[in-house]
C-alpha cells in the first residue's frame, strides 16, 4: 500500500521530537505501551491524542508490527535512515556488508554474461537494473561510513567527557581495525571491488556493442555511476585514514608514556624511594680519596717501581719489508715461464732447457717450473723415445727421458 507523501511529511514535520526518539531506540522491537509513552513524552498541548498519533504511526508505516510477536513494533528501516541522514548521524557500514554487495555484483555479472550469450533481452534488462541498485547501496554505505567516522572524530576532538588515554586509544584502534583498514583492502586499486567494477564495465559495454539491450542511457548511467563510486570510495577512505592516523600516532605515544609512568609508580610503591629508579641506570664507579695515604701504601708502590721497572716500548723496524719474499719471487718466475717458452717452441728437451737457462735455481724450483709447463693449457708435452739423460742442478742430479714441447692445437 502506497503512502501519501504530503500526509507523511506533514506528520513528520509536526512530530520531529517523536521521530528522533524512535530513531534513537530503533535497535530492537518496542511494545505498544512503550511507544505510547514516547508519544505522551514528546507531545504538547496542540498535538492530537496519543492514540491518534499511534494510529498515524501505524498507517504511515513509520512503525511496523512484528509478525512473530504480536503487540510489538519496529521502526521502519527507511525512516531511520532518513532521520540519520538528515541529522548527519549515519552508522558506519562494516567491510562485510560492502563485501557482500561486491559479491552480489559479481553474481550479477555472471548472470549478465550468460544472458548476453543467450541473447535474452528481458533478463539483461532486469540484471542492468539490479546492477544499478547494488552500485547505489555501495555508494550509500561508503557515504554513511564516511559521515559516521568524521562525526565520531569530531566528537572525539571536541568532546568534554573525561575519558582516559587508554580508552581514547582503544576507540581509535577500533575505528582503524573495524572500518578503515578492512575497507581500504576492499576498495584499493588491486582489490576485489575494482575487479568487480572492471568486469561490470566490460559486460555493460559488450551489451551495448551487441545491441542486446537498447536502453543505452541506462548503460551509460551505470558506467558513470561505477566511475563515481570508484573515485568516491578511494577519496573517502583516504580522507578517513588521514584524519585517524595522526590521532592514532599521538595517542600511541601518550599510551606508552602513561604505561611507563604507571610502571614507575608501581615500582616506587613496591621498592620504596631508596631503590626507585636505579634499576635502568648504568652504574658508573669512581675513586674518591678522602684520607691521607699511609706509609705502607707508599712503600708498596716504590717497591713495585724499583723491582719491576716498566719495559721499554717495542721498536718497529719499518725497513724489513723492502726485500721481496721468496715465495712471491718464485710465483712471478713461474708466471713468466709460459711466455718465454712460447717464444722458443718447439723445445725437444724441456728439462734440459730449464737447467741450461736457470742453472742457478734449486731442484725444487726447476721441478716446479717443469710441472707448470708440462700441464699448461697452451702447450702439448710428451716424453720422447730417446735414452735416459742426466740433468745437473746445484744440489742434485736428475735422470729422465727428454720431454718434447710444442704448441697446443687450437
Number of C-alpha atoms within 10 A of each C-alpha: 6 6 10 9 10 9 12 16 12 10 15 15 11 13 17 13 16 18 22 16 15 23 19 13 14 17 10 9 17 19 15 15 11 12 20 15 12 18 25 16 13 17 18 11 6 7 14 12 14 18 12 12 18 18 13 16 19 14 14 18 18 21 24 17 19 14 9 7 10 10 13 19 22 19 23 16 13 10 16 20 16 14 18 17 14 10 10 13 17 22 18 18 20 16 22 13 13 21 18 13 21 22 15 16 24 20 13 20 23 14 15 25 19 14 19 20 11 12 17 14 16 11 17 23 18 12 18 21 14 15 22 18 15 18 21 17 15 21 20 14 22 24 20 21 24 24 20 18 24 16 16 17 19 12 12 15 10 9 11 8 8 7 9 11 15 15 12 18 19 15 16 21 19 12 18 19 12 15 21 23 15 15 24 18 14 20 22 16 13 10 13 17 22 17 16 18 21 12 16 24 19 15 17 24 15 15 25 16 12 12 14 19 22 14 13 15 9 16 21 15 11 22 18 13 16 22 12 13 20 20 12 15 22 16 12 18 23 13 13 21 17 11 15 18 14 11 17 19 13 11 20 19 12 15 18 13 12 15 13 12 12 12 12 14 15 13 15 15 11 11 12 12 11 8 11 16 14 10 8 7 7 7 8 5 6 6 5 6 7 6 6 6 9 8 8 9 9 10 10 10 10 12 11 11 10 9 8 9 9 9 6 6 6 6 6 7 7 7 7 8 8 7 7 9 9 9 9 10 10 14 11 11 13 18 12 11 15 17 10 10 19 15 8 10 13 15 18 17 15 22 23 18 14 20 18 13 9 13 16 13 15 15 18 12 16 19 15 13 21 19 12 15 20 17 11 13 12 15 18 16 18 12 14 14 9 9 9 11 12 14 16 14 19 11 10 11 10 12 12 12 16 21 19 18 23 17 15 11 8 4
